Amino acid sequence: MRTASGSSSRVARERRLQKLDEKHFAEIDVAMLYIEEARSRSERAAAALRSNGADAHLIEALERSEKELSDVARRLRQGTFFATPKEQLSL
């Protein structure tokens, strides 16, 4: 049988871990925000260059960057928000 103090220390430990987890995910959110801002900026720049008649290779480079940034954001989401920690995979 567990004692009340053992139970309360487990709860305190879980709260500490939850606060750390929240802090870690807040950092991921910031990184996601910067990636999305860069992706959006690349999209706007490509549109501006296209409307101003810029060389095709400049527009293509920005469009490629936009796609690559979208891929980076997707991989970050998959590796963080939708990933299962290795410890949880074993029974």
N, CA, C and O atoms as CSV, one atom per row, in Angstrom:
chain,resi,resn,atom,element,x,y,z
A,1,MET,N,N,0.842,-1.183,0.000
A,1,MET,CA,C,0.000,0.000,0.000
A,1,MET,C,C,0.891,1.252,0.000
A,1,MET,O,O,1.883,1.313,0.727
A,2,ARG,N,N,0.540,2.214,-0.794
A,2,ARG,CA,C,1.316,3.455,-0.859
A,2,ARG,C,C,0.902,4.400,0.241
A,2,ARG,O,O,-0.255,4.438,0.660
A,3,THR,N,N,1.853,5.144,0.688
A,3,THR,CA,C,1.566,6.136,1.716
A,3,THR,C,C,1.146,7.430,1.059
A,3,THR,O,O,1.381,7.639,-0.131
A,4,ALA,N,N,0.533,8.284,1.823
A,4,ALA,CA,C,0.088,9.579,1.303
A,4,ALA,C,C,1.263,10.401,0.814
A,4,ALA,O,O,1.155,11.093,-0.198
A,5,SER,N,N,2.395,10.337,1.525
A,5,SER,CA,C,3.555,11.130,1.119
A,5,SER,C,C,4.124,10.614,-0.200
A,5,SER,O,O,4.587,11.407,-1.019
A,6,GLY,N,N,4.098,9.291,-0.420
A,6,GLY,CA,C,4.567,8.730,-1.685
A,6,GLY,C,C,3.687,9.174,-2.836
A,6,GLY,O,O,4.161,9.472,-3.933
A,7,SER,N,N,2.393,9.209,-2.559
A,7,SER,CA,C,1.441,9.629,-3.575
A,7,SER,C,C,1.614,11.110,-3.906
A,7,SER,O,O,1.573,11.496,-5.074
A,8,SER,N,N,1.805,11.934,-2.883
A,8,SER,CA,C,1.958,13.369,-3.128
A,8,SER,C,C,3.272,13.677,-3.831
A,8,SER,O,O,3.332,14.606,-4.636
A,9,SER,N,N,4.333,12.912,-3.544
A,9,SER,CA,C,5.596,13.162,-4.239
A,9,SER,C,C,5.485,12.745,-5.703
A,9,SER,O,O,6.103,13.361,-6.570
A,10,ARG,N,N,4.701,11.704,-5.983
A,10,ARG,CA,C,4.490,11.291,-7.377
A,10,ARG,C,C,3.709,12.364,-8.128
A,10,ARG,O,O,4.024,12.678,-9.275
A,11,VAL,N,N,2.693,12.923,-7.480
A,11,VAL,CA,C,1.907,13.995,-8.092
A,11,VAL,C,C,2.783,15.214,-8.343
A,11,VAL,O,O,2.703,15.829,-9.407
A,12,ALA,N,N,3.619,15.569,-7.369
A,12,ALA,CA,C,4.515,16.718,-7.530
A,12,ALA,C,C,5.479,16.485,-8.687
A,12,ALA,O,O,5.744,17.398,-9.469
A,13,ARG,N,N,6.007,15.263,-8.798
A,13,ARG,CA,C,6.931,14.934,-9.893
A,13,ARG,C,C,6.211,15.042,-11.243
A,13,ARG,O,O,6.767,15.571,-12.205
A,14,GLU,N,N,4.981,14.541,-11.308
A,14,GLU,CA,C,4.210,14.617,-12.555
A,14,GLU,C,C,3.919,16.068,-12.929
A,14,GLU,O,O,3.941,16.420,-14.109
A,15,ARG,N,N,3.650,16.901,-11.948
A,15,ARG,CA,C,3.414,18.329,-12.224
A,15,ARG,C,C,4.675,19.002,-12.761
A,15,ARG,O,O,4.617,19.803,-13.695
A,16,ARG,N,N,5.825,18.660,-12.151
A,16,ARG,CA,C,7.101,19.220,-12.635
A,16,ARG,C,C,7.346,18.799,-14.078
A,16,ARG,O,O,7.741,19.609,-14.917
A,17,LEU,N,N,7.105,17.513,-14.355
A,17,LEU,CA,C,7.311,17.017,-15.724
A,17,LEU,C,C,6.357,17.690,-16.699
A,17,LEU,O,O,6.738,18.007,-17.826
A,18,GLN,N,N,5.118,17.909,-16.269
A,18,GLN,CA,C,4.143,18.568,-17.132
A,18,GLN,C,C,4.570,20.005,-17.426
A,18,GLN,O,O,4.438,20.469,-18.558
A,19,LYS,N,N,5.081,20.714,-16.413
A,19,LYS,CA,C,5.545,22.093,-16.630
A,19,LYS,C,C,6.731,22.127,-17.587
A,19,LYS,O,O,6.818,23.004,-18.446
A,20,LEU,N,N,7.645,21.167,-17.436
A,20,LEU,CA,C,8.778,21.088,-18.354
A,20,LEU,C,C,8.288,20.791,-19.759
A,20,LEU,O,O,8.762,21.394,-20.722
A,21,ASP,N,N,7.347,19.872,-19.888
A,21,ASP,CA,C,6.804,19.511,-21.184
A,21,ASP,C,C,6.161,20.729,-21.846
A,21,ASP,O,O,6.359,20.969,-23.037
A,22,GLU,N,N,5.401,21.488,-21.081
A,22,GLU,CA,C,4.774,22.709,-21.607
A,22,GLU,C,C,5.829,23.699,-22.071
A,22,GLU,O,O,5.670,24.341,-23.110
A,23,LYS,N,N,6.895,23.823,-21.311
A,23,LYS,CA,C,7.978,24.740,-21.678
A,23,LYS,C,C,8.649,24.276,-22.978
A,23,LYS,O,O,8.964,25.089,-23.847
A,24,HIS,N,N,8.858,22.983,-23.099
A,24,HIS,CA,C,9.484,22.441,-24.309
A,24,HIS,C,C,8.604,22.686,-25.530
A,24,HIS,O,O,9.095,23.094,-26.583
A,25,PHE,N,N,7.302,22.435,-25.387
A,25,PHE,CA,C,6.408,22.649,-26.518
A,25,PHE,C,C,6.245,24.130,-26.851
A,25,PHE,O,O,5.979,24.474,-28.002
A,26,ALA,N,N,6.400,24.996,-25.875
A,26,ALA,CA,C,6.375,26.434,-26.157
A,26,ALA,C,C,7.551,26.817,-27.044
A,26,ALA,O,O,7.410,27.646,-27.943
A,27,GLU,N,N,8.712,26.214,-26.791
A,27,GLU,CA,C,9.881,26.466,-27.652
A,27,GLU,C,C,9.628,25.974,-29.069
A,27,GLU,O,O,10.008,26.633,-30.037
A,28,ILE,N,N,8.985,24.814,-29.192
A,28,ILE,CA,C,8.659,24.279,-30.518
A,28,ILE,C,C,7.695,25.215,-31.230
A,28,ILE,O,O,7.834,25.455,-32.429
A,29,ASP,N,N,6.714,25.746,-30.499
A,29,ASP,CA,C,5.761,26.696,-31.088
A,29,ASP,C,C,6.466,27.924,-31.645
A,29,ASP,O,O,6.111,28.415,-32.716
A,30,VAL,N,N,7.458,28.416,-30.926
A,30,VAL,CA,C,8.209,29.591,-31.394
A,30,VAL,C,C,8.943,29.256,-32.694
A,30,VAL,O,O,8.923,30.036,-33.646
A,31,ALA,N,N,9.584,28.100,-32.722
A,31,ALA,CA,C,10.282,27.684,-33.941
A,31,ALA,C,C,9.296,27.548,-35.103
A,31,ALA,O,O,9.592,27.962,-36.224
A,32,MET,N,N,8.124,26.967,-34.835
A,32,MET,CA,C,7.104,26.823,-35.883
A,32,MET,C,C,6.659,28.191,-36.400
A,32,MET,O,O,6.444,28.369,-37.599
A,33,LEU,N,N,6.525,29.141,-35.498
A,33,LEU,CA,C,6.123,30.490,-35.892
A,33,LEU,C,C,7.144,31.114,-36.837
A,33,LEU,O,O,6.777,31.704,-37.853
A,34,TYR,N,N,8.429,30.984,-36.498
A,34,TYR,CA,C,9.469,31.556,-37.360
A,34,TYR,C,C,9.507,30.866,-38.726
A,34,TYR,O,O,9.710,31.516,-39.751
A,35,ILE,N,N,9.312,29.565,-38.730
A,35,ILE,CA,C,9.292,28.839,-40.013
A,35,ILE,C,C,8.119,29.312,-40.852
A,35,ILE,O,O,8.267,29.554,-42.050
A,36,GLU,N,N,6.947,29.447,-40.228
A,36,GLU,CA,C,5.761,29.896,-40.969
A,36,GLU,C,C,5.931,31.327,-41.467
A,36,GLU,O,O,5.509,31.648,-42.578
A,37,GLU,N,N,6.540,32.184,-40.664
A,37,GLU,CA,C,6.781,33.561,-41.114
A,37,GLU,C,C,7.706,33.580,-42.323
A,37,GLU,O,O,7.478,34.336,-43.268
A,38,ALA,N,N,8.739,32.762,-42.301
A,38,ALA,CA,C,9.672,32.694,-43.429
A,38,ALA,C,C,8.987,32.130,-44.667
A,38,ALA,O,O,9.205,32.616,-45.777
A,39,ARG,N,N,8.154,31.097,-44.475
A,39,ARG,CA,C,7.432,30.514,-45.604
A,39,ARG,C,C,6.488,31.536,-46.227
A,39,ARG,O,O,6.425,31.676,-47.449
A,40,SER,N,N,5.765,32.240,-45.381
A,40,SER,CA,C,4.825,33.261,-45.845
A,40,SER,C,C,5.551,34.400,-46.558
A,40,SER,O,O,5.080,34.905,-47.577
A,41,ARG,N,N,6.686,34.795,-46.021
A,41,ARG,CA,C,7.479,35.870,-46.632
A,41,ARG,C,C,7.995,35.447,-48.006
A,41,ARG,O,O,8.017,36.250,-48.938
A,42,SER,N,N,8.408,34.186,-48.128
A,42,SER,CA,C,8.864,33.669,-49.428
A,42,SER,C,C,7.721,33.683,-50.439
A,42,SER,O,O,7.915,34.015,-51.608
A,43,GLU,N,N,6.544,33.324,-49.977
A,43,GLU,CA,C,5.365,33.325,-50.851
A,43,GLU,C,C,5.058,34.737,-51.352
A,43,GLU,O,O,4.814,34.942,-52.541
A,44,ARG,N,N,5.071,35.701,-50.440
A,44,ARG,CA,C,4.800,37.094,-50.827
A,44,ARG,C,C,5.881,37.633,-51.758
A,44,ARG,O,O,5.583,38.345,-52.717
A,45,ALA,N,N,7.132,37.292,-51.472
A,45,ALA,CA,C,8.235,37.768,-52.315
A,45,ALA,C,C,8.121,37.196,-53.726
A,45,ALA,O,O,8.344,37.909,-54.704
A,46,ALA,N,N,7.775,35.916,-53.837
A,46,ALA,CA,C,7.610,35.300,-55.158
A,46,ALA,C,C,6.493,35.999,-55.933
A,46,ALA,O,O,6.631,36.271,-57.126
A,47,ALA,N,N,5.392,36.285,-55.248
A,47,ALA,CA,C,4.271,36.976,-55.900
A,47,ALA,C,C,4.680,38.380,-56.343
A,47,ALA,O,O,4.315,38.817,-57.434
A,48,ALA,N,N,5.433,39.084,-55.505
A,48,ALA,CA,C,5.872,40.442,-55.849
A,48,ALA,C,C,6.818,40.417,-57.043
A,48,ALA,O,O,6.694,41.233,-57.956
A,49,LEU,N,N,7.759,39.487,-57.036
A,49,LEU,CA,C,8.694,39.387,-58.158
A,49,LEU,C,C,7.962,39.011,-59.438
A,49,LEU,O,O,8.264,39.541,-60.507
A,50,ARG,N,N,6.999,38.097,-59.333
A,50,ARG,CA,C,6.228,37.688,-60.507
A,50,ARG,C,C,5.476,38.879,-61.094
A,50,ARG,O,O,5.472,39.069,-62.310
A,51,SER,N,N,4.841,39.682,-60.243
A,51,SER,CA,C,4.064,40.825,-60.731
A,51,SER,C,C,4.958,41.933,-61.286
A,51,SER,O,O,4.500,42.759,-62.076
A,52,ASN,N,N,6.226,41.959,-60.881
A,52,ASN,CA,C,7.160,42.965,-61.381
A,52,ASN,C,C,7.993,42.462,-62.558
A,52,ASN,O,O,8.903,43.150,-63.019
A,53,GLY,N,N,7.678,41.257,-63.044
A,53,GLY,CA,C,8.368,40.733,-64.219
A,53,GLY,C,C,9.800,40.292,-63.962
A,53,GLY,O,O,10.643,40.393,-64.853
A,54,ALA,N,N,10.088,39.811,-62.775
A,54,ALA,CA,C,11.455,39.365,-62.450
A,54,ALA,C,C,11.819,38.110,-63.240
A,54,ALA,O,O,10.952,37.418,-63.774
A,55,ASP,N,N,13.111,37.836,-63.301
A,55,ASP,CA,C,13.591,36.631,-63.983
A,55,ASP,C,C,12.971,35.385,-63.345
A,55,ASP,O,O,12.768,35.320,-62.133
A,56,ALA,N,N,12.680,34.415,-64.183
A,56,ALA,CA,C,12.010,33.188,-63.750
A,56,ALA,C,C,12.813,32.448,-62.682
A,56,ALA,O,O,12.239,31.891,-61.747
A,57,HIS,N,N,14.148,32.442,-62.824
A,57,HIS,CA,C,14.938,31.679,-61.855
A,57,HIS,C,C,14.846,32.259,-60.442
A,57,HIS,O,O,14.989,31.526,-59.464
A,58,LEU,N,N,14.608,33.573,-60.326
A,58,LEU,CA,C,14.444,34.193,-59.011
A,58,LEU,C,C,13.124,33.767,-58.374
A,58,LEU,O,O,13.060,33.441,-57.189
A,59,ILE,N,N,12.085,33.780,-59.187
A,59,ILE,CA,C,10.757,33.361,-58.711
A,59,ILE,C,C,10.778,31.883,-58.332
A,59,ILE,O,O,10.237,31.490,-57.299
A,60,GLU,N,N,11.401,31.078,-59.169
A,60,GLU,CA,C,11.476,29.638,-58.899
A,60,GLU,C,C,12.246,29.358,-57.608
A,60,GLU,O,O,11.878,28.464,-56.846
A,61,ALA,N,N,13.294,30.108,-57.367
A,61,ALA,CA,C,14.073,29.912,-56.140
A,61,ALA,C,C,13.222,30.211,-54.906
A,61,ALA,O,O,13.276,29.480,-53.918
A,62,LEU,N,N,12.438,31.284,-54.967
A,62,LEU,CA,C,11.564,31.617,-53.843
A,62,LEU,C,C,10.458,30.586,-53.669
A,62,LEU,O,O,10.121,30.222,-52.542
A,63,GLU,N,N,9.892,30.113,-54.772
A,63,GLU,CA,C,8.849,29.088,-54.693
A,63,GLU,C,C,9.411,27.783,-54.124
A,63,GLU,O,O,8.745,27.100,-53.347
A,64,ARG,N,N,10.622,27.450,-54.511
A,64,ARG,CA,C,11.282,26.249,-53.988
A,64,ARG,C,C,11.535,26.407,-52.479
A,64,ARG,O,O,11.338,25.470,-51.706
A,65,SER,N,N,11.965,27.587,-52.083
A,65,SER,CA,C,12.193,27.862,-50.658
A,65,SER,C,C,10.888,27.754,-49.865
A,65,SER,O,O,10.868,27.218,-48.757
A,66,GLU,N,N,9.818,28.261,-50.435
A,66,GLU,CA,C,8.513,28.175,-49.772
A,66,GLU,C,C,8.115,26.714,-49.556
A,66,GLU,O,O,7.655,26.345,-48.476
A,67,LYS,N,N,8.293,25.891,-50.578
A,67,LYS,CA,C,7.957,24.465,-50.459
A,67,LYS,C,C,8.852,23.784,-49.423
A,67,LYS,O,O,8.377,22.998,-48.604
A,68,GLU,N,N,10.148,24.093,-49.468
A,68,GLU,CA,C,11.081,23.477,-48.515
A,68,GLU,C,C,10.742,23.872,-47.072
A,68,GLU,O,O,10.834,23.049,-46.162
A,69,LEU,N,N,10.354,25.124,-46.872
A,69,LEU,CA,C,9.970,25.567,-45.525
A,69,LEU,C,C,8.684,24.871,-45.070
A,69,LEU,O,O,8.541,24.548,-43.891
A,70,SER,N,N,7.759,24.642,-45.989
A,70,SER,CA,C,6.554,23.881,-45.653
A,70,SER,C,C,6.928,22.464,-45.235
A,70,SER,O,O,6.366,21.920,-44.284
A,71,ASP,N,N,7.879,21.872,-45.952
A,71,ASP,CA,C,8.339,20.521,-45.612
A,71,ASP,C,C,9.019,20.490,-44.246
A,71,ASP,O,O,8.831,19.551,-43.472
A,72,VAL,N,N,9.810,21.521,-43.957
A,72,VAL,CA,C,10.479,21.606,-42.647
A,72,VAL,C,C,9.434,21.678,-41.536
A,72,VAL,O,O,9.559,20.991,-40.522
A,73,ALA,N,N,8.416,22.497,-41.717
A,73,ALA,CA,C,7.359,22.626,-40.710
A,73,ALA,C,C,6.625,21.296,-40.520
A,73,ALA,O,O,6.326,20.905,-39.392
A,74,ARG,N,N,6.340,20.610,-41.613
A,74,ARG,CA,C,5.653,19.319,-41.534
A,74,ARG,C,C,6.498,18.302,-40.770
A,74,ARG,O,O,5.989,17.589,-39.906
A,75,ARG,N,N,7.793,18.238,-41.093
A,75,ARG,CA,C,8.677,17.296,-40.388
A,75,ARG,C,C,8.797,17.638,-38.904
A,75,ARG,O,O,8.857,16.741,-38.063
A,76,LEU,N,N,8.832,18.923,-38.582
A,76,LEU,CA,C,8.899,19.329,-37.180
A,76,LEU,C,C,7.624,18.919,-36.450
A,76,LEU,O,O,7.690,18.404,-35.334
A,77,ARG,N,N,6.470,19.142,-37.064
A,77,ARG,CA,C,5.202,18.714,-36.445
A,77,ARG,C,C,5.179,17.204,-36.243
A,77,ARG,O,O,4.808,16.720,-35.174
A,78,GLN,N,N,5.575,16.468,-37.268
A,78,GLN,CA,C,5.558,15.011,-37.177
A,78,GLN,C,C,6.536,14.502,-36.117
A,78,GLN,O,O,6.256,13.513,-35.440
A,79,GLY,N,N,7.652,15.159,-35.975
A,79,GLY,CA,C,8.666,14.719,-35.019
A,79,GLY,C,C,8.412,15.168,-33.595
A,79,GLY,O,O,9.093,14.721,-32.672
A,80,THR,N,N,7.435,16.049,-33.403
A,80,THR,CA,C,7.176,16.554,-32.057
A,80,THR,C,C,5.738,16.290,-31.637
A,80,THR,O,O,5.493,15.457,-30.764
A,81,PHE,N,N,4.796,16.978,-32.240
A,81,PHE,CA,C,3.403,16.894,-31.824
A,81,PHE,C,C,2.787,15.524,-32.093
A,81,PHE,O,O,1.940,15.067,-31.326
A,82,PHE,N,N,3.201,14.866,-33.172
A,82,PHE,CA,C,2.576,13.605,-33.554
A,82,PHE,C,C,3.475,12.402,-33.338
A,82,PHE,O,O,3.142,11.300,-33.775
A,83,ALA,N,N,4.592,12.587,-32.682
A,83,ALA,CA,C,5.522,11.486,-32.433
A,83,ALA,C,C,5.189,10.817,-31.101
A,83,ALA,O,O,4.660,11.443,-30.183
A,84,THR,N,N,5.512,9.542,-31.027
A,84,THR,CA,C,5.349,8.788,-29.793
A,84,THR,C,C,6.730,8.550,-29.202
A,84,THR,O,O,7.586,7.956,-29.858
A,85,PRO,N,N,6.963,9.004,-27.969
A,85,PRO,CA,C,8.271,8.757,-27.353
A,85,PRO,C,C,8.580,7.258,-27.316
A,85,PRO,O,O,7.688,6.437,-27.103
A,86,LYS,N,N,9.842,6.915,-27.523
A,86,LYS,CA,C,10.286,5.533,-27.577
A,86,LYS,C,C,9.856,4.742,-26.343
A,86,LYS,O,O,9.515,3.564,-26.445
A,87,GLU,N,N,9.874,5.391,-25.176
A,87,GLU,CA,C,9.511,4.713,-23.926
A,87,GLU,C,C,8.070,4.218,-23.953
A,87,GLU,O,O,7.745,3.235,-23.288
A,88,GLN,N,N,7.209,4.880,-24.706
A,88,GLN,CA,C,5.788,4.521,-24.740
A,88,GLN,C,C,5.492,3.426,-25.755
A,88,GLN,O,O,4.366,2.932,-25.811
A,89,LEU,N,N,6.466,3.042,-26.548
A,89,LEU,CA,C,6.235,2.029,-27.559
A,89,LEU,C,C,6.317,0.617,-27.007
A,89,LEU,O,O,5.771,-0.307,-27.609
A,90,SER,N,N,6.984,0.428,-25.878
A,90,SER,CA,C,7.104,-0.910,-25.296
A,90,SER,C,C,6.082,-1.082,-24.171
A,90,SER,O,O,5.734,-0.137,-23.463
A,91,LEU,N,N,5.624,-2.305,-24.040
A,91,LEU,CA,C,4.618,-2.602,-23.003
A,91,LEU,C,C,5.254,-2.976,-21.702
A,91,LEU,O,O,4.553,-3.255,-20.729
